[in-house]
Amino acid sequence: MTSHRAWLGCFASLLMVCSLQGAEPPLAAEIVSVAKIWDAGKHNAFTDLLRHKDRWYCVFREAAGHVSADGTVRVIVSDDGHTWHGIAQLSSSDGDLRDPKICITPAGKLMITTVLWTPKDPDTKHQSRVYFSDNGETWDGPHDIGDKNFWLWRTSWHEDKAYNMAYQTHGGASMRLYESKDGLKFTTLVEDLGVKNEHPNEAVLGWKKDGEALCLLRCEKPGIAQLGRAKPPYREWTWKELDQHFGGPEMIQHESGHWVAAGRIYKPTQHTSVCWLDTENHKIVELAKLPSGGDTSYPGLVWHDGLLWMSYYSSHEGKTSVYLAKLKITSSAQ
């Protein structure tokens, strides 16, 4: 009798797995529009997007190329999402500013997190920095944050605290979690997150309604992204491999509770996509392929007027430029 019940249990589990593998995604994506919004620099890339006080902000890096020591952070704005103009440009005489990310502090200030790359410095290759502004035009900074050679890639706020998953860039390959009460002074919350990978790097955080934190993490070797989870106070993390490589990640929660991820898909050729992040079965399911190719990815995501607004960059039209897409995301439960 015991073996018979065990067999029935295994058979039921197998049916469930097969059902999940063959099931349709709970979300669908329709591309409403795509427009190029900036190509003034030689190489315009690594975007992020924000809407604040009825104004759109897009930040990205302008430079001679994808890897060059002359990067600056460009800030452009729009009142309607169609016409854009530049209002600020952050630079450093010490090296290259990379991968700007923009957010709002609990005090209502605009905050840009970026990193200074100093290729001529034999010891400090990367120093993370923040800038603050009331209007987007004048910026207070730079202010150094975190530890040298730990790249604080994207700052995310949750319950009036800033969190940042940082990856080691020089002398090791560990991941570290920082927290801050003001976005200016970051302290180490978790010294080593225990990611078993040769090169974990870009990470984005999100929070479920019950307070559990999720982390979508890009990994280079063996090239499979990972999903991290932790309950408050976010000191103990578990990691699961996803089913594919995923570059320049960003994610946002749909009103249905499902998670939308955007970033670079590598097969059959490199392109930028909007995907469903299946957090239970550890899969990334492509929902919509954006016009893109070659050097591409690094999206910013914002819900507005029932649509998902998405900044990203791509070189599919020749020059590496910044694009803005609008997508309608629907749930099968709707």
KEKE-3310 file (N, C-alpha, C; in steps of 0.2 Angstrom, whole numbers, plus 5000, padded with zeros to 4 digits):
npx = (5004:5010:5020:5012:5005:5015:5020:5008:5009:5021:5018:5008:5015:5023:5014:5010:5022:5024:5012:5015:5026:5020:5011:5003:5010:5006:5005:5004:5011:5010:5017:5015:5021:5037:5050:5064:5074:5085:5101:5113:5126:5141:5141:5127:5120:5115:5103:5091:5075:5063:5048:5043:5034:5025:5034:5045:5061:5076:5090:5107:5123:5135:5147:5163:5163:5157:5166:5176:5186:5179:5167:5151:5137:5122:5107:5091:5075:5057:5041:5030:5033:5036:5044:5060:5073:5090:5096:5106:5123:5134:5151:5168:5185:5193:5190:5179:5162:5149:5134:5122:5109:5093:5083:5070:5072:5066:5064:5061:5070:5079:5090:5105:5113:5129:5145:5163:5175:5192:5204:5218:5222:5230:5225:5212:5200:5186:5174:5160:5147:5136:5124:5113:5098:5086:5079:5084:5092:5103:5116:5120:5136:5150:5147:5155:5151:5149:5161:5178:5180:5169:5155:5141:5127:5113:5102:5089:5074:5065:5053:5058:5071:5087:5093:5106:5113:5129:5143:5159:5173:5187:5200:5192:5177:5164:5147:5139:5128:5122:5115:5106:5100:5099:5103:5116:5126:5131:5130:5137:5126:5125:5140:5145:5135:5135:5134:5136:5146:5157:5157:5147:5136:5127:5113:5095:5083:5067:5052:5040:5022:5022:5034:5045:5060:5066:5079:5085:5098:5112:5124:5140:5148:5143:5136:5122:5108:5102:5090:5087:5081:5075:5069:5063:5075:5083:5095:5098:5100:5094:5098:5094:5097:5091:5084:5092:5104:5104:5105:5109:5098:5082:5067:5049:5034:5019:5001:4994:5002:5012:5029:5037:5051:5065:5077:5093:5092:5100:5100:5091:5100:5108:5097:5084:5072:5055:5050:5042:5045:5046:5044:5042:5045:5057:5061:5063:5053:5050:5041:5039:5048:5059:5062:5078:5096:5113:5123:5115:5102:5099:5087:5075:5061:5044:5027:5013:4998:4991:5000:5016:5030:5046:5063:5077:5093:5100:5109:5104:5100:5112:5119:5123:5109:5097:5081:5063:5050:5033:5022:5008:5003:4995:4985:4981:4971:4963)
npy = (4994:5006:5008:5009:5021:5030:5029:5034:5047:5052:5051:5060:5072:5072:5074:5087:5094:5093:5099:5112:5115:5115:5125:5140:5157:5167:5181:5193:5202:5217:5226:5243:5256:5261:5272:5282:5291:5298:5301:5309:5308:5299:5286:5280:5274:5261:5263:5271:5274:5286:5293:5308:5319:5323:5323:5316:5307:5302:5293:5290:5284:5293:5291:5287:5274:5257:5252:5263:5276:5288:5291:5300:5305:5307:5317:5318:5325:5325:5332:5326:5313:5312:5323:5327:5334:5338:5341:5341:5335:5324:5322:5316:5321:5311:5299:5286:5287:5276:5266:5273:5275:5280:5286:5290:5298:5295:5308:5315:5319:5318:5305:5299:5284:5279:5273:5276:5272:5269:5267:5268:5267:5257:5250:5254:5251:5253:5265:5267:5280:5293:5305:5320:5329:5343:5347:5341:5348:5354:5346:5339:5333:5323:5309:5297:5280:5265:5252:5252:5245:5238:5237:5246:5243:5246:5256:5253:5257:5253:5253:5265:5263:5262:5250:5240:5229:5224:5220:5212:5219:5219:5209:5198:5189:5191:5194:5207:5214:5230:5243:5258:5273:5285:5286:5291:5287:5271:5255:5239:5226:5212:5203:5193:5186:5173:5168:5156:5156:5161:5174:5184:5198:5211:5217:5217:5222:5217:5218:5208:5208:5203:5206:5199:5198:5199:5195:5197:5191:5194:5183:5178:5167:5151:5157:5158:5166:5170:5168:5176:5175:5182:5184:5197:5201:5202:5195:5182:5173:5163:5155:5151:5144:5151:5148:5153:5164:5181:5198:5214:5217:5222:5223:5223:5224:5217:5222:5210:5203:5195:5195:5206:5205:5213:5214:5208:5196:5181:5172:5167:5177:5192:5202:5214:5211:5209:5200:5187:5183:5169:5165:5154:5142:5145:5152:5161:5169:5173:5187:5198:5204:5217:5230:5228:5224:5218:5228:5230:5233:5235:5241:5253:5254:5259:5260:5268:5276:5264:5257:5249:5258:5259:5262:5259:5254:5252:5245:5242:5249:5254:5266:5267:5270:5278:5272:5273:5263:5258:5247:5236:5226:5212:5201:5184:5182:5193)
npz = (5000:5004:4994:4983:4986:4986:4973:4966:4971:4965:4952:4951:4954:4942:4932:4936:4934:4920:4916:4920:4912:4899:4900:4896:4897:4911:4908:4894:4881:4872:4860:4859:4854:4848:4849:4844:4855:4858:4851:4851:4856:4852:4856:4864:4878:4891:4899:4910:4917:4923:4931:4938:4947:4936:4925:4914:4916:4909:4910:4905:4898:4889:4877:4868:4865:4869:4878:4884:4890:4893:4897:4901:4911:4905:4906:4902:4898:4898:4895:4889:4885:4872:4866:4869:4879:4883:4900:4909:4912:4918:4923:4925:4928:4931:4925:4918:4919:4922:4918:4924:4936:4940:4954:4966:4982:4999:5004:4993:4983:4968:4963:4957:4954:4950:4943:4945:4934:4934:4924:4924:4937:4947:4958:4963:4953:4952:4958:4967:4965:4970:4966:4969:4967:4966:4955:4943:4935:4942:4951:4966:4971:4966:4977:4986:4988:4997:4996:4989:4973:4973:4965:4966:4959:4956:4965:4976:4984:4999:5010:5016:5016:5008:4996:4989:4978:4977:4966:4966:4958:4956:4961:4966:4966:4973:4979:4987:4999:5002:5013:5016:5025:5020:5007:5006:5015:5015:5022:5025:5024:5021:5020:5011:4999:4995:4982:4970:4958:4945:4941:4946:4943:4938:4946:4951:4962:4970:4979:4986:4991:5004:5010:5006:4998:4981:4970:4954:4945:4935:4928:4922:4920:4923:4913:4916:4922:4939:4953:4967:4984:4999:5016:5027:5040:5028:5028:5026:5012:4998:4983:4966:4950:4935:4919:4908:4901:4905:4902:4908:4918:4923:4933:4936:4945:4940:4941:4943:4951:4946:4939:4928:4918:4910:4898:4891:4879:4873:4863:4848:4842:4849:4858:4864:4876:4883:4897:4905:4922:4929:4945:4953:4946:4941:4928:4913:4903:4887:4881:4872:4859:4857:4844:4841:4843:4841:4850:4864:4877:4894:4901:4907:4918:4919:4925:4918:4915:4912:4904:4901:4901:4893:4893:4883:4875:4859:4844:4832:4821:4817:4822:4840:4850:4860:4865:4867:4872:4872:4880:4881:4894:4899:4909:4910:4919:4918)
capx = (5000:5014:5023:5007:5004:5021:5019:5003:5012:5026:5014:5004:5020:5026:5009:5011:5028:5022:5007:5018:5030:5016:5006:5004:5012:5000:5005:5005:5014:5009:5021:5011:5025:5044:5053:5071:5073:5092:5107:5117:5132:5144:5138:5122:5119:5115:5098:5086:5069:5059:5043:5042:5030:5023:5040:5049:5068:5079:5098:5111:5130:5137:5154:5165:5161:5154:5171:5180:5187:5177:5159:5148:5130:5117:5100:5086:5068:5051:5034:5024:5036:5038:5049:5065:5079:5095:5096:5112:5128:5139:5157:5174:5191:5197:5189:5173:5156:5146:5128:5118:5102:5090:5077:5068:5073:5060:5064:5059:5076:5082:5096:5108:5119:5134:5152:5168:5180:5198:5208:5225:5223:5232:5222:5205:5197:5179:5171:5153:5145:5129:5122:5107:5096:5079:5076:5087:5097:5109:5117:5125:5140:5149:5148:5157:5147:5151:5169:5181:5180:5162:5150:5134:5124:5106:5099:5081:5071:5060:5051:5062:5078:5090:5097:5110:5117:5135:5147:5166:5176:5194:5202:5188:5170:5159:5142:5138:5122:5122:5109:5107:5094:5098:5106:5122:5130:5129:5134:5136:5121:5128:5147:5145:5129:5135:5132:5141:5147:5163:5157:5140:5137:5122:5107:5090:5079:5060:5049:5033:5018:5023:5040:5050:5064:5068:5084:5087:5105:5116:5130:5143:5150:5143:5131:5115:5105:5100:5085:5088:5076:5076:5064:5066:5079:5087:5102:5099:5098:5094:5099:5092:5098:5086:5085:5096:5108:5100:5110:5107:5092:5077:5060:5044:5028:5012:4996:4992:5007:5017:5034:5039:5058:5067:5085:5096:5092:5106:5099:5097:5105:5107:5091:5081:5065:5051:5048:5038:5049:5042:5048:5041:5048:5064:5061:5062:5049:5050:5034:5039:5055:5059:5067:5085:5101:5120:5125:5108:5099:5099:5081:5072:5053:5039:5020:5010:4992:4990:5005:5023:5035:5052:5069:5083:5097:5102:5113:5101:5100:5118:5122:5120:5105:5092:5074:5057:5044:5027:5019:5002:5004:4989:4985:4976:4966:4959)
capy = (5000:5012:5009:5011:5028:5034:5029:5039:5054:5053:5052:5067:5077:5072:5078:5094:5097:5093:5104:5119:5116:5116:5130:5147:5162:5171:5187:5194:5209:5219:5233:5249:5260:5262:5278:5284:5298:5301:5299:5314:5306:5294:5279:5282:5267:5260:5268:5271:5279:5288:5298:5311:5326:5324:5324:5310:5308:5297:5294:5285:5285:5295:5290:5286:5267:5253:5252:5268:5280:5295:5291:5305:5303:5312:5317:5321:5326:5326:5333:5322:5307:5312:5328:5326:5338:5337:5347:5340:5331:5323:5320:5316:5321:5305:5293:5285:5286:5270:5263:5277:5272:5285:5284:5295:5296:5296:5315:5318:5321:5314:5302:5295:5280:5277:5271:5279:5268:5273:5261:5269:5266:5249:5247:5256:5251:5256:5268:5269:5286:5295:5313:5322:5335:5344:5349:5338:5352:5355:5340:5339:5327:5316:5307:5290:5276:5258:5250:5252:5239:5234:5241:5247:5244:5249:5257:5252:5259:5249:5255:5271:5261:5260:5243:5239:5222:5226:5215:5214:5220:5218:5205:5193:5188:5190:5199:5210:5218:5236:5247:5265:5276:5292:5286:5294:5283:5264:5251:5232:5222:5205:5203:5189:5183:5166:5166:5151:5158:5164:5181:5187:5205:5216:5214:5221:5220:5219:5216:5205:5211:5200:5209:5195:5202:5195:5198:5195:5192:5192:5179:5177:5160:5148:5161:5157:5170:5167:5171:5176:5176:5183:5187:5202:5208:5201:5193:5175:5172:5157:5156:5146:5145:5151:5143:5156:5170:5187:5203:5221:5216:5226:5220:5227:5219:5218:5222:5204:5200:5192:5199:5207:5207:5216:5214:5206:5189:5180:5167:5165:5182:5196:5207:5216:5208:5210:5193:5185:5180:5164:5165:5148:5137:5148:5152:5168:5167:5179:5189:5202:5206:5224:5231:5228:5219:5220:5231:5232:5231:5240:5245:5256:5252:5263:5259:5274:5276:5257:5254:5249:5262:5256:5264:5254:5256:5247:5247:5238:5254:5257:5270:5265:5275:5277:5271:5272:5259:5257:5240:5234:5220:5209:5195:5179:5182:5199)
capz = (5000:5005:4988:4978:4987:4984:4965:4964:4972:4960:4945:4951:4953:4935:4929:4938:4930:4913:4915:4920:4906:4893:4901:4893:4902:4914:4905:4887:4880:4865:4858:4856:4850:4849:4846:4846:4858:4858:4847:4850:4857:4848:4859:4869:4881:4898:4901:4916:4916:4929:4930:4944:4947:4929:4921:4912:4916:4906:4911:4901:4897:4882:4876:4862:4863:4874:4883:4883:4897:4893:4898:4905:4912:4902:4909:4897:4901:4893:4898:4886:4883:4865:4864:4874:4878:4889:4905:4913:4910:4924:4921:4929:4924:4933:4921:4915:4923:4919:4920:4928:4938:4944:4958:4971:4989:5003:5005:4987:4979:4962:4965:4952:4956:4945:4945:4941:4932:4933:4921:4925:4944:4948:4964:4963:4946:4952:4964:4966:4967:4970:4965:4971:4964:4967:4949:4938:4931:4946:4955:4972:4971:4967:4984:4985:4992:4997:4996:4982:4969:4974:4960:4968:4952:4956:4971:4976:4990:5001:5017:5018:5016:5001:4996:4983:4977:4974:4964:4966:4951:4956:4967:4968:4963:4978:4980:4994:5000:5006:5015:5018:5027:5017:5001:5006:5019:5014:5026:5023:5027:5020:5018:5006:4998:4994:4975:4968:4951:4944:4939:4947:4943:4938:4950:4952:4968:4970:4985:4986:4996:5011:5012:5004:4993:4976:4966:4947:4945:4929:4929:4916:4920:4916:4909:4918:4927:4945:4956:4974:4989:5007:5020:5031:5038:5022:5029:5023:5005:4994:4976:4961:4943:4930:4913:4903:4902:4904:4903:4909:4920:4926:4933:4939:4947:4937:4946:4945:4956:4942:4938:4922:4918:4904:4897:4885:4877:4869:4858:4843:4842:4855:4857:4871:4877:4889:4898:4912:4927:4933:4951:4956:4942:4939:4921:4910:4897:4882:4879:4867:4857:4855:4839:4844:4840:4842:4857:4866:4883:4900:4901:4913:4917:4923:4924:4917:4911:4910:4899:4903:4897:4894:4889:4882:4870:4854:4839:4827:4816:4815:4828:4846:4852:4865:4862:4872:4870:4876:4879:4885:4897:4901:4913:4908:4924:4917)
cpx = (5004:5017:5018:5005:5009:5021:5014:5006:5017:5023:5011:5009:5023:5020:5009:5016:5026:5017:5010:5022:5026:5011:5008:5006:5006:5000:5006:5007:5012:5013:5016:5015:5032:5046:5060:5071:5080:5097:5113:5125:5135:5141:5134:5119:5118:5110:5095:5081:5065:5054:5042:5039:5028:5028:5043:5057:5071:5087:5101:5118:5131:5145:5156:5164:5159:5159:5176:5181:5184:5170:5157:5141:5126:5110:5096:5079:5063:5045:5029:5027:5038:5044:5054:5071:5084:5095:5102:5116:5133:5145:5162:5180:5196:5196:5182:5167:5151:5139:5124:5111:5099:5084:5075:5069:5067:5059:5062:5064:5077:5088:5099:5114:5123:5140:5157:5173:5186:5203:5215:5227:5224:5228:5214:5203:5190:5177:5164:5151:5138:5129:5115:5105:5088:5076:5079:5092:5104:5110:5122:5129:5146:5150:5150:5153:5150:5159:5172:5181:5174:5157:5143:5130:5118:5104:5091:5079:5065:5059:5056:5069:5081:5094:5100:5114:5123:5140:5155:5169:5183:5196:5198:5181:5164:5153:5141:5132:5123:5115:5111:5100:5093:5101:5113:5128:5127:5134:5133:5131:5123:5135:5147:5139:5129:5133:5138:5142:5153:5163:5149:5141:5130:5116:5102:5085:5072:5057:5041:5029:5019:5030:5046:5054:5066:5074:5085:5094:5108:5122:5133:5146:5147:5138:5124:5113:5103:5095:5087:5082:5078:5070:5067:5070:5084:5094:5104:5096:5098:5094:5097:5094:5092:5088:5089:5100:5103:5104:5106:5100:5088:5071:5056:5038:5022:5007:4993:4996:5012:5023:5036:5047:5060:5074:5087:5095:5097:5105:5092:5102:5103:5101:5088:5074:5062:5049:5044:5044:5045:5046:5048:5045:5055:5065:5060:5059:5048:5043:5034:5047:5055:5063:5074:5089:5108:5121:5118:5107:5098:5093:5079:5064:5049:5032:5017:5004:4991:4995:5012:5027:5042:5058:5074:5087:5098:5106:5110:5100:5106:5121:5119:5116:5100:5085:5069:5052:5039:5023:5013:5003:4997:4990:4980:4970:4961:4954)
cpy = (5006:5014:5012:5019:5033:5034:5034:5046:5056:5055:5059:5073:5078:5076:5085:5098:5098:5098:5111:5120:5118:5122:5137:5152:5165:5178:5187:5201:5211:5226:5238:5254:5260:5268:5279:5291:5301:5298:5304:5312:5300:5287:5281:5275:5267:5264:5267:5276:5280:5293:5301:5318:5328:5325:5317:5312:5301:5298:5289:5288:5287:5294:5289:5278:5264:5253:5257:5272:5287:5296:5297:5302:5309:5312:5321:5321:5327:5327:5328:5315:5307:5317:5328:5331:5337:5343:5346:5335:5330:5320:5320:5316:5315:5299:5292:5284:5281:5269:5267:5274:5278:5283:5291:5293:5298:5304:5319:5320:5316:5311:5298:5291:5278:5275:5274:5273:5271:5268:5262:5268:5259:5246:5248:5256:5255:5259:5270:5276:5288:5303:5314:5328:5336:5346:5345:5341:5353:5349:5341:5332:5328:5314:5299:5286:5269:5257:5250:5245:5235:5239:5240:5249:5248:5250:5257:5254:5255:5251:5260:5269:5260:5254:5243:5233:5224:5220:5217:5214:5219:5214:5200:5193:5187:5195:5201:5215:5224:5239:5254:5268:5283:5292:5288:5290:5275:5260:5243:5228:5214:5205:5199:5185:5176:5164:5162:5152:5162:5171:5183:5194:5209:5213:5219:5218:5222:5216:5214:5209:5209:5202:5205:5199:5197:5198:5194:5196:5190:5188:5177:5170:5156:5152:5160:5162:5166:5171:5170:5178:5177:5186:5192:5199:5207:5199:5186:5174:5165:5159:5150:5148:5146:5147:5146:5162:5176:5193:5210:5221:5221:5222:5224:5222:5222:5218:5215:5200:5196:5197:5200:5209:5209:5216:5211:5198:5187:5175:5168:5170:5187:5201:5209:5214:5210:5202:5193:5181:5175:5162:5158:5142:5139:5148:5159:5166:5173:5181:5194:5204:5213:5225:5233:5223:5222:5222:5234:5230:5237:5244:5248:5255:5256:5261:5266:5274:5269:5254:5254:5253:5260:5260:5259:5257:5250:5250:5244:5243:5257:5260:5268:5271:5273:5277:5271:5268:5259:5250:5239:5227:5218:5203:5191:5179:5188:5197)
cpz = (5000:4998:4983:4979:4985:4976:4963:4965:4967:4953:4945:4951:4946:4931:4930:4934:4923:4911:4915:4914:4900:4894:4898:4899:4905:4911:4898:4886:4873:4865:4855:4852:4852:4845:4848:4849:4859:4855:4846:4851:4852:4850:4865:4872:4888:4901:4908:4915:4923:4928:4937:4943:4939:4924:4920:4913:4913:4907:4907:4900:4890:4882:4869:4860:4869:4880:4881:4890:4897:4894:4903:4906:4909:4905:4904:4900:4896:4897:4895:4884:4875:4863:4870:4873:4884:4893:4910:4910:4915:4921:4926:4925:4926:4929:4919:4920:4919:4922:4925:4930:4942:4948:4962:4978:4993:5004:4998:4982:4974:4964:4959:4955:4950:4948:4941:4940:4930:4930:4923:4932:4945:4953:4964:4956:4946:4959:4963:4969:4967:4969:4967:4968:4966:4960:4943:4934:4935:4951:4960:4972:4966:4975:4983:4990:4992:4998:4989:4979:4970:4970:4963:4962:4951:4963:4971:4983:4992:5009:5020:5019:5009:5001:4989:4983:4974:4972:4964:4959:4951:4962:4969:4964:4967:4977:4987:4994:5005:5008:5017:5020:5023:5010:5000:5009:5018:5018:5024:5027:5027:5017:5011:5005:4996:4987:4973:4960:4951:4943:4940:4946:4943:4941:4951:4958:4967:4976:4984:4992:5003:5014:5010:4998:4988:4972:4960:4946:4938:4931:4923:4915:4925:4911:4910:4923:4934:4949:4964:4978:4996:5010:5025:5037:5032:5023:5027:5016:5002:4987:4971:4954:4939:4924:4907:4905:4901:4906:4904:4912:4923:4927:4937:4940:4943:4942:4948:4950:4952:4941:4931:4922:4911:4904:4891:4885:4872:4863:4854:4842:4848:4853:4864:4871:4883:4890:4905:4916:4931:4939:4955:4952:4939:4932:4919:4903:4893:4880:4873:4865:4854:4849:4842:4841:4842:4849:4859:4873:4888:4900:4908:4912:4922:4921:4923:4913:4908:4905:4903:4898:4899:4890:4888:4876:4865:4848:4832:4820:4814:4821:4834:4849:4857:4863:4868:4869:4875:4875:4884:4888:4901:4904:4910:4913:4923:4913)
residu = (MET:THR:SER:HIS:ARG:ALA:TRP:LEU:GLY:CYS:PHE:ALA:SER:LEU:LEU:MET:VAL:CYS:SER:LEU:GLN:GLY:ALA:GLU:PRO:PRO:LEU:ALA:ALA:GLU:ILE:VAL:SER:VAL:ALA:LYS:ILE:TRP:ASP:ALA:GLY:LYS:HIS:ASN:ALA:PHE:THR:ASP:LEU:LEU:ARG:HIS:LYS:ASP:ARG:TRP:TYR:CYS:VAL:PHE:ARG:GLU:ALA:ALA:GLY:HIS:VAL:SER:ALA:ASP:GLY:THR:VAL:ARG:VAL:ILE:VAL:SER:ASP:ASP:GLY:HIS:THR:TRP:HIS:GLY:ILE:ALA:GLN:LEU:SER:SER:SER:ASP:GLY:ASP:LEU:ARG:ASP:PRO:LYS:ILE:CYS:ILE:THR:PRO:ALA:GLY:LYS:LEU:MET:ILE:THR:THR:VAL:LEU:TRP:THR:PRO:LYS:ASP:PRO:ASP:THR:LYS:HIS:GLN:SER:ARG:VAL:TYR:PHE:SER:ASP:ASN:GLY:GLU:THR:TRP:ASP:GLY:PRO:HIS:ASP:ILE:GLY:ASP:LYS:ASN:PHE:TRP:LEU:TRP:ARG:THR:SER:TRP:HIS:GLU:ASP:LYS:ALA:TYR:ASN:MET:ALA:TYR:GLN:THR:HIS:GLY:GLY:ALA:SER:MET:ARG:LEU:TYR:GLU:SER:LYS:ASP:GLY:LEU:LYS:PHE:THR:THR:LEU:VAL:GLU:ASP:LEU:GLY:VAL:LYS:ASN:GLU:HIS:PRO:ASN:GLU:ALA:VAL:LEU:GLY:TRP:LYS:LYS:ASP:GLY:GLU:ALA:LEU:CYS:LEU:LEU:ARG:CYS:GLU:LYS:PRO:GLY:ILE:ALA:GLN:LEU:GLY:ARG:ALA:LYS:PRO:PRO:TYR:ARG:GLU:TRP:THR:TRP:LYS:GLU:LEU:ASP:GLN:HIS:PHE:GLY:GLY:PRO:GLU:MET:ILE:GLN:HIS:GLU:SER:GLY:HIS:TRP:VAL:ALA:ALA:GLY:ARG:ILE:TYR:LYS:PRO:THR:GLN:HIS:THR:SER:VAL:CYS:TRP:LEU:ASP:THR:GLU:ASN:HIS:LYS:ILE:VAL:GLU:LEU:ALA:LYS:LEU:PRO:SER:GLY:GLY:ASP:THR:SER:TYR:PRO:GLY:LEU:VAL:TRP:HIS:ASP:GLY:LEU:LEU:TRP:MET:SER:TYR:TYR:SER:SER:HIS:GLU:GLY:LYS:THR:SER:VAL:TYR:LEU:ALA:LYS:LEU:LYS:ILE:THR:SER:SER:ALA:GLN)
# end
